[in-house]
Amino acid sequence: MFHNTSLDTQDLMQRIASELMDGYDEELELEIEDRERDGSGEALPLDKAARQAYFRELFRLQGELVKLQDWVQHTRQKVVILFEGRDAAGKGGVIKRITQRLNPRVARVAALPAPNDRERTQWYFQRYVAHLPAAGEIVLFDRSWYNRAGVEHVMGFCTDEEYEEFFRSVPEFEKMLVRSGITLIKYWFSITDEEQHLRFLSRIHDPLKQWKLSPMDLESRKRWEAYTKAKETMLERTHIPEAPWWLVQAVDKKKARLNCIAHLLDQLPYTEVPHPEVVLPERVRHPEYFRQPVPADMYVPERY
């Protein structure tokens, strides 16, 4: 329940401001904090110290993700990671931090739009199969075939027969993926009603985030309980030994990112792949070569 007291309003605005700040680039935030450090070496306030601890651990984990990527590529593994959860649960933020240091040719994100008219007539899983990894690849699904168990069911975009067929098919489909050599990891990001309310407000007030707020998001606020029931049914009917669900407590987004990445690293027996020493060759110069001048009007104006 939300109370309309001035104290609650002030607290809400402070939390929204904190939420807006959280969207800034990680390195930029760290650089700003470094510059604000007291030159006398005095201890940072607790919140700043906690933020720096977060960045240090994030960068450490991202270093491990690079090792994981090299191992996947070297051993020709096939990895699929599903990210599901309520709107504004923080899935995109975790995916961004996972892929931030990785080679997009090895680790790629699949975020499929709503199916078109042709795709609606296909086997339900067909358009997802096209995005599965080849050897040496990692694919992160920002929402996946579980759309049918959630938004499609709650919003009436599929029939009851299609909904039931999904639950009959998905365990066999996922078992087939695992038998084919794919490592399948499934995450559900869990947030509270109050936290989703706060994050939607932050999107309304931030012009750089307003594109994230869709009519479907607004509708999901009205159907919170229906989505809860759909989630409970989904977890009960698709939590299988070959591909279990892992729930991430995501009210604290920074902790959720660290916990998810650390857990992901634990799911794969990766080792550091040795690389030969890289030697930069000398530039070869030819005395007969003359660089042609470039017309001045071809340059981008230097405004900054």
C-alpha positions in Angstrom: 0.0 0.0 0.0 1.3 3.5 -0.9 0.6 6.4 1.5 0.4 10.0 0.3 2.3 11.6 3.1 4.9 14.3 2.5 7.6 12.0 4.0 6.7 9.2 1.7 6.7 11.6 -1.3 10.1 12.9 -0.4 11.5 9.4 0.1 9.9 8.3 -3.2 11.6 11.2 -5.1 14.9 10.4 -3.6 14.6 6.8 -4.7 13.6 7.9 -8.2 16.6 10.1 -8.4 18.8 7.2 -7.3 17.2 5.0 -9.9 17.9 7.5 -12.6 21.6 7.7 -11.5 21.9 4.0 -11.8 21.5 4.0 -15.5 24.7 5.9 -16.2 27.7 4.1 -17.7 29.7 2.0 -15.1 33.1 3.4 -15.9 31.9 7.0 -16.0 30.3 6.6 -12.5 33.5 5.1 -11.2 35.6 7.9 -12.7 33.4 10.5 -11.2 33.6 8.9 -7.8 37.4 8.7 -8.1 37.6 12.4 -8.8 35.4 13.2 -5.8 37.6 11.2 -3.4 39.0 13.4 -0.7 42.7 13.9 -1.3 43.5 13.6 2.4 42.6 9.9 2.2 39.6 10.2 4.5 37.2 7.3 4.3 34.3 7.6 1.9 30.8 7.8 3.2 29.1 4.4 3.4 27.0 4.7 0.2 30.1 5.7 -1.8 32.2 3.0 -0.3 29.5 0.4 -1.1 29.2 1.7 -4.7 33.0 1.4 -5.2 32.9 -2.1 -3.7 30.2 -2.9 -6.2 32.2 -1.7 -9.2 35.3 -3.5 -8.0 33.4 -6.8 -7.8 31.6 -6.2 -11.1 34.9 -5.6 -12.9 36.3 -8.7 -11.3 33.3 -10.8 -12.4 33.5 -9.3 -15.9 37.1 -10.4 -16.1 35.9 -14.0 -15.2 33.2 -13.7 -17.9 36.0 -13.0 -20.5 37.7 -16.2 -19.3 34.4 -18.0 -19.7 34.0 -16.6 -23.2 37.4 -17.8 -24.2 36.7 -21.3 -22.8 33.4 -21.5 -24.6 35.1 -20.6 -27.8 38.1 -22.8 -27.3 36.1 -25.9 -26.3 33.2 -25.2 -28.8 30.6 -25.1 -26.1 27.0 -24.1 -26.8 25.4 -22.0 -24.1 21.8 -20.6 -23.9 20.8 -18.3 -21.0 17.2 -17.3 -20.6 16.2 -14.1 -18.7 12.6 -13.9 -17.6 10.8 -11.8 -15.0 8.3 -9.0 -14.6 8.5 -5.8 -16.6 11.2 -3.5 -15.1 12.7 -6.4 -13.1 16.2 -5.6 -14.2 16.8 -8.3 -16.9 18.2 -5.8 -19.4 20.7 -4.4 -16.9 22.1 -7.8 -16.0 22.4 -8.7 -19.7 24.2 -5.4 -20.4 26.7 -6.1 -17.6 27.3 -9.6 -18.8 27.9 -8.7 -22.4 29.7 -5.4 -21.7 33.3 -6.8 -22.1 32.5 -9.7 -24.3 33.0 -10.3 -28.1 29.5 -9.8 -29.7 30.5 -12.5 -32.2 30.7 -15.0 -29.4 28.1 -13.7 -26.9 25.0 -12.2 -28.5 21.6 -11.1 -27.3 18.4 -12.4 -28.8 15.5 -10.0 -28.0 12.7 -11.0 -30.4 9.9 -8.6 -31.2 6.2 -9.7 -31.3 5.7 -12.4 -34.0 4.6 -11.2 -37.4 1.7 -12.8 -39.4 3.9 -15.5 -40.9 5.6 -16.4 -37.6 2.2 -16.8 -35.9 1.5 -19.7 -38.3 4.8 -21.4 -37.6 5.6 -24.1 -34.9 5.7 -22.0 -31.8 9.4 -22.7 -31.1 10.5 -22.2 -34.7 11.6 -18.5 -34.5 13.5 -19.1 -31.3 15.4 -22.1 -32.8 16.8 -19.8 -35.5 18.7 -17.9 -32.7 20.2 -20.9 -31.0 24.0 -21.0 -30.7 26.5 -22.8 -32.9 29.6 -24.3 -31.4 31.7 -21.7 -29.5 28.8 -19.3 -28.9 26.7 -17.9 -26.0 23.2 -16.7 -26.6 21.3 -14.6 -24.0 17.6 -14.5 -24.6 16.0 -11.3 -23.3 12.7 -13.0 -22.9 12.2 -16.3 -24.6 9.7 -18.9 -25.5 8.3 -18.4 -22.0 6.4 -15.4 -23.4 3.6 -17.9 -24.0 3.5 -18.9 -20.3 3.4 -15.2 -19.3 2.3 -12.2 -21.3 0.6 -14.2 -24.1 -1.5 -16.1 -21.6 -2.3 -13.2 -19.3 -3.1 -10.8 -22.2 -5.2 -13.4 -24.1 -2.8 -13.5 -27.1 -3.0 -17.3 -27.2 -5.8 -19.8 -26.8 -6.2 -22.1 -23.8 -5.3 -25.0 -26.1 -2.1 -23.3 -27.3 -1.2 -22.6 -23.6 -1.6 -26.2 -22.6 0.3 -27.4 -25.6 3.1 -25.2 -24.7 3.4 -26.9 -21.3 3.3 -30.3 -22.9 6.0 -29.4 -25.4 8.5 -27.2 -23.5 10.0 -29.9 -21.2 10.6 -32.1 -24.2 11.9 -29.2 -26.3 14.4 -28.2 -23.5 15.4 -31.8 -22.9 16.1 -32.1 -26.7 18.3 -29.0 -26.5 20.3 -30.4 -23.6 20.7 -33.7 -25.4 22.1 -31.9 -28.4 24.9 -30.5 -26.3 23.5 -27.1 -25.3 23.9 -25.9 -21.8 20.5 -24.3 -20.9 20.3 -21.9 -17.9 17.1 -20.2 -16.9 16.8 -17.1 -14.7 13.6 -15.5 -13.2 14.1 -12.0 -11.8 11.8 -11.4 -8.9 10.8 -7.9 -7.6 8.1 -6.6 -5.3 4.9 -4.8 -6.3 6.3 -1.6 -4.7 9.7 -1.9 -6.5 8.0 -2.2 -9.9 5.9 0.8 -9.1 9.0 2.8 -8.3 10.8 1.7 -11.5 7.9 2.6 -13.7 7.8 6.0 -12.1 11.5 6.5 -12.8 10.9 5.6 -16.5 8.2 8.2 -16.7 10.4 10.9 -15.3 13.6 10.0 -17.3 13.4 11.1 -21.0 16.2 8.7 -21.7 14.2 5.7 -20.4 10.7 6.6 -21.5 11.1 4.4 -24.6 11.2 1.4 -22.2 7.7 2.1 -20.9 5.3 0.4 -23.3 1.5 0.1 -23.2 2.0 -3.5 -22.2 4.1 -2.4 -19.2 1.2 -0.2 -18.0 -1.2 -3.0 -18.5 0.9 -5.3 -16.5 0.5 -3.0 -13.5 -3.2 -3.7 -13.5 -2.7 -7.4 -13.9 -0.1 -8.0 -11.2 -2.0 -10.9 -9.6 -2.7 -12.6 -12.9 1.0 -12.4 -13.8 1.9 -13.8 -10.3 -0.4 -16.8 -10.9 1.1 -17.3 -14.4 4.6 -17.3 -13.0 3.7 -19.8 -10.3 2.2 -22.2 -12.9 5.2 -21.7 -15.2 7.7 -22.5 -12.5 5.7 -25.5 -11.3 5.3 -27.1 -14.8 8.7 -26.3 -16.3 11.2 -26.7 -13.5 12.9 -29.8 -14.8 16.3 -31.4 -13.7 17.7 -30.9 -17.2 17.0 -27.2 -17.1 15.9 -25.9 -13.7 14.8 -22.4 -12.9 17.0 -20.1 -10.8 15.3 -17.2 -9.0 17.2 -14.0 -8.6 16.1 -11.6 -5.9 16.2 -8.3 -7.9 14.8 -5.6 -5.7 18.4 -4.4 -5.2 19.6 -4.2 -8.8 23.3 -4.0 -8.1 23.2 -7.1 -5.8 21.1 -8.9 -8.4 23.7 -8.2 -11.1 26.5 -9.5 -9.0 24.6 -12.5 -7.7 23.4 -13.5 -11.1 26.8 -13.2 -12.8 28.6 -15.1 -10.0 26.0 -17.9 -10.2 26.3 -18.0 -14.0 30.0 -18.5 -13.7 29.4 -21.4 -11.2 27.2 -23.2 -13.8 30.1 -23.9 -16.2 33.4 -25.7 -15.6 35.4 -23.1 -17.4 39.2 -22.8 -17.1 41.5 -20.0 -18.2 42.6 -20.7 -21.8 46.3 -20.0 -22.3 47.1 -17.4 -25.1 50.3 -17.0 -26.9 52.2 -13.8 -26.2 51.1 -11.1 -28.6 54.0 -9.2 -30.3 53.1 -6.1 -32.2 55.0 -6.1 -35.5 56.9 -3.1 -36.8 55.2 -0.9 -39.2 56.5 -1.4 -42.8 57.4 1.8 -44.6 57.9 2.3 -48.3 59.8 5.4 -49.3 57.9 5.6 -52.6 54.5 5.8 -50.9 53.0 9.3 -50.5 49.8 9.8 -48.6 47.2 11.7 -50.6 45.6 14.7 -49.0 41.9 14.4 -47.9 39.6 17.3 -48.8 38.8 19.4 -45.8 35.0 19.2 -46.4 35.1 15.5 -45.8 36.0 15.8 -42.2 33.4 15.7 -39.4 33.3 19.2 -37.8 35.2 19.2 -34.5 32.6 20.8 -32.3 34.1 19.4 -29.0 
